[in-house]
Amino acid sequence: MTEGGAVPGPDGALRCPWGVSTADYLPYHDEEWGRPVHGDDALFERLALEAFQSGLSWITILRRREGFRRAFAGFRIAEVAEFTDDDRERLLADEGIIRNRAKIDATLANARALAGWAAGDLDALIWSYAPEPEARAVPRTLADVPAVTDESAALSKALKKRGLRFVGPTTAYALMQACGLVNDHLADCVARGQGRRAAGSSPTRPSPGT
């Protein structure tokens, strides 16, 4: 077995090592991570959770995801954008989420910014930075999986230009991985064939400066 390569899961099928590291990761790895995600609210949720994950393990966020959804009104942009100072204080006291003041404030600010976008704009912007599937070699080990790419740096810059916060290149790439813009399941992982981008989901990349 190649060091850092796919490892057997509980059913004997090979998976990315992180996907079998805890029981909580297995369904997320098999059924969600790397699958195409569309819709402004769904992508806002992923952006928010990836921002909360910054500096922490993803399993910390995954185990609190339902708590986050309850606290942030299901991550419905229009509703979160209307949160008041009382809601902010409620969030800061909510033990079901990560009570990080800067990340909470960024999530609320991002919702307010996104509330002014046309429907579908967030989806179109994020997906316009999806590279072609053959743009780089299929990763065989964890060492082959980058933390940042040119596309994630460009996506981060575009999101910041539109007023969003806590969307650095590393966070942007984690979003791209989780939402199926790239397929970083390892070559021998059983979930790799399920992580391809949906047909027809390759919008034209915005021209520089848009």
C-alpha positions as CSV (number, residue, x, y, z in Angstrom):
1,M,0.0,0.0,0.0
2,T,1.4,3.4,-1.0
3,E,2.1,5.7,2.0
4,G,-0.6,8.3,2.1
5,G,-2.7,6.4,-0.4
6,A,-6.2,4.9,-0.2
7,V,-6.9,2.6,2.7
8,P,-9.6,-0.1,3.2
9,G,-12.8,1.0,4.9
10,P,-15.0,-1.1,7.1
11,D,-16.5,-2.8,4.0
12,G,-13.0,-3.5,2.5
13,A,-13.3,-0.9,-0.3
14,L,-10.4,1.6,-0.6
15,R,-11.1,5.2,0.5
16,C,-9.1,8.4,1.2
17,P,-7.4,7.9,4.6
18,W,-9.3,10.8,6.2
19,G,-12.6,9.3,5.1
20,V,-12.2,6.2,7.4
21,S,-10.4,8.0,10.3
22,T,-13.6,8.3,12.3
23,A,-17.1,6.9,11.9
24,D,-18.5,10.4,11.5
25,Y,-16.3,11.0,8.4
26,L,-17.4,7.9,6.5
27,P,-20.9,9.0,5.3
28,Y,-19.6,12.5,4.6
29,H,-16.7,11.2,2.5
30,D,-18.8,8.7,0.6
31,E,-22.0,10.7,0.0
32,E,-21.2,14.4,0.1
33,W,-17.5,15.5,-0.2
34,G,-16.7,16.1,-3.9
35,R,-20.3,15.9,-5.1
36,P,-21.5,18.9,-7.1
37,V,-23.3,21.5,-4.9
38,H,-25.5,24.2,-6.5
39,G,-27.8,26.9,-5.1
40,D,-26.9,30.2,-3.4
41,D,-28.1,29.2,0.0
42,A,-26.3,25.8,-0.1
43,L,-23.1,27.4,-1.2
44,F,-23.4,30.1,1.4
45,E,-23.6,27.3,4.0
46,R,-20.5,25.7,2.7
47,L,-18.7,29.1,2.6
48,A,-19.7,29.8,6.2
49,L,-18.7,26.4,7.5
50,E,-15.4,26.4,5.7
51,A,-14.7,29.8,7.3
52,F,-15.6,28.4,10.8
53,Q,-13.3,25.5,10.1
54,S,-10.3,27.8,9.6
55,G,-7.7,26.8,12.2
56,L,-9.7,23.8,13.3
57,S,-10.3,20.2,12.2
58,W,-13.2,19.7,9.8
59,I,-14.6,17.0,12.1
60,T,-15.1,19.7,14.7
61,I,-17.4,21.5,12.3
62,L,-19.1,18.4,10.9
63,R,-20.2,17.2,14.4
64,R,-21.8,20.7,14.9
65,R,-23.3,21.1,11.5
66,E,-26.9,20.6,12.6
67,G,-26.3,23.1,15.4
68,F,-25.0,25.6,12.9
69,R,-28.0,25.1,10.7
70,R,-30.4,25.7,13.6
71,A,-28.4,28.7,14.8
72,F,-28.2,30.3,11.3
73,A,-31.8,29.7,10.1
74,G,-30.7,26.9,7.7
75,F,-28.2,29.3,6.1
76,R,-31.0,30.9,4.2
77,I,-29.3,34.1,3.0
78,A,-32.3,36.3,3.1
79,E,-33.1,35.3,6.7
80,V,-29.5,35.5,8.0
81,A,-29.1,39.0,6.4
82,E,-31.9,40.2,8.7
83,F,-30.2,39.0,11.9
84,T,-30.1,41.7,14.6
85,D,-27.7,42.5,17.4
86,D,-29.8,40.2,19.6
87,D,-29.2,37.4,17.2
88,R,-25.5,38.1,17.3
89,E,-25.5,37.8,21.0
90,R,-27.5,34.6,20.8
91,L,-25.0,33.1,18.5
92,L,-22.1,34.1,20.7
93,A,-23.8,32.2,23.6
94,D,-24.8,29.1,21.5
95,E,-22.8,26.1,22.6
96,G,-23.9,24.2,19.5
97,I,-21.6,26.2,17.2
98,I,-18.1,27.6,17.3
99,R,-18.5,30.8,19.2
100,N,-15.8,32.8,17.4
101,R,-16.8,36.5,17.3
102,A,-14.8,37.3,14.1
103,K,-16.3,34.3,12.2
104,I,-19.8,35.0,13.4
105,D,-19.5,38.6,12.4
106,A,-18.1,37.6,9.0
107,T,-21.0,35.2,8.4
108,L,-23.6,37.9,9.2
109,A,-21.8,40.4,7.0
110,N,-21.5,38.0,4.1
111,A,-25.2,37.2,4.3
112,R,-26.0,41.0,4.1
113,A,-23.7,41.4,1.2
114,L,-25.1,38.4,-0.6
115,A,-28.7,39.5,0.0
116,G,-28.0,42.3,-2.5
117,W,-26.9,39.9,-5.3
118,A,-29.2,38.7,-8.0
119,A,-30.5,35.1,-7.5
120,G,-28.0,32.6,-8.9
121,D,-25.0,35.0,-8.8
122,L,-23.1,33.3,-6.0
123,D,-23.6,29.9,-7.7
124,A,-22.5,31.3,-11.1
125,L,-19.5,33.1,-9.7
126,I,-18.2,30.1,-7.7
127,W,-18.7,27.6,-10.4
128,S,-17.0,29.8,-13.0
129,Y,-13.7,29.0,-11.3
130,A,-14.0,25.3,-11.6
131,P,-11.0,24.0,-13.6
132,E,-11.4,21.4,-16.3
133,P,-11.3,17.9,-14.8
134,E,-8.1,17.0,-16.7
135,A,-6.4,20.2,-15.6
136,R,-4.1,18.3,-13.2
137,A,-3.1,14.7,-12.5
138,V,-5.4,12.5,-10.4
139,P,-4.0,12.4,-6.9
140,R,-2.7,9.1,-5.8
141,T,-1.7,10.0,-2.2
142,L,-2.6,12.8,0.2
143,A,0.7,14.5,-0.7
144,D,-0.6,15.1,-4.2
145,V,-3.6,17.1,-3.0
146,P,-2.8,20.9,-2.8
147,A,-4.1,23.3,-0.2
148,V,-4.3,26.2,-2.6
149,T,-4.4,26.5,-6.4
150,D,-4.4,29.3,-8.9
151,E,-8.2,28.9,-9.3
152,S,-8.8,29.1,-5.5
153,A,-6.7,32.2,-5.3
154,A,-8.6,33.8,-8.1
155,L,-12.0,32.7,-6.6
156,S,-10.9,34.2,-3.2
157,K,-10.0,37.4,-4.9
158,A,-13.3,37.6,-6.7
159,L,-15.3,36.9,-3.6
160,K,-13.4,39.5,-1.6
161,K,-13.9,42.0,-4.4
162,R,-17.6,41.5,-4.0
163,G,-17.4,42.2,-0.3
164,L,-17.2,38.8,1.3
165,R,-15.0,38.1,4.3
166,F,-13.1,35.1,5.6
167,V,-12.7,33.7,2.1
168,G,-9.0,33.3,1.7
169,P,-7.4,31.0,-1.0
170,T,-7.2,28.0,1.4
171,T,-10.8,28.4,2.5
172,A,-11.8,28.8,-1.2
173,Y,-10.0,25.6,-2.2
174,A,-11.6,23.6,0.7
175,L,-15.0,24.9,-0.7
176,M,-14.0,23.8,-4.2
177,Q,-13.1,20.3,-2.9
178,A,-16.2,19.9,-0.8
179,C,-18.6,21.2,-3.5
180,G,-17.3,19.2,-6.4
181,L,-15.6,21.9,-8.4
182,V,-12.5,19.6,-8.2
183,N,-12.3,15.9,-7.5
184,D,-9.7,15.3,-4.9
185,H,-10.7,11.8,-4.0
186,L,-7.6,9.6,-4.4
187,A,-7.2,7.6,-7.6
188,D,-8.0,4.3,-5.8
189,C,-10.8,5.7,-3.7
190,V,-14.2,4.0,-4.3
191,A,-15.9,7.4,-4.2
192,R,-13.8,9.0,-6.9
193,G,-16.1,8.0,-9.8
194,Q,-19.0,9.6,-7.9
195,G,-17.3,13.0,-7.4
196,R,-17.3,14.2,-11.0
197,R,-18.8,17.5,-11.8
198,A,-22.3,17.4,-13.2
199,A,-22.6,17.6,-16.9
200,G,-23.1,21.1,-18.2
201,S,-21.8,22.7,-15.0
202,S,-18.9,24.7,-16.6
203,P,-20.0,28.3,-16.8
204,T,-17.8,30.7,-18.7
205,R,-15.0,32.1,-16.5
206,P,-15.5,35.9,-15.8
207,S,-13.1,38.1,-17.7
208,P,-10.4,39.8,-15.5
209,G,-11.8,42.6,-13.4
210,T,-15.4,41.5,-13.5
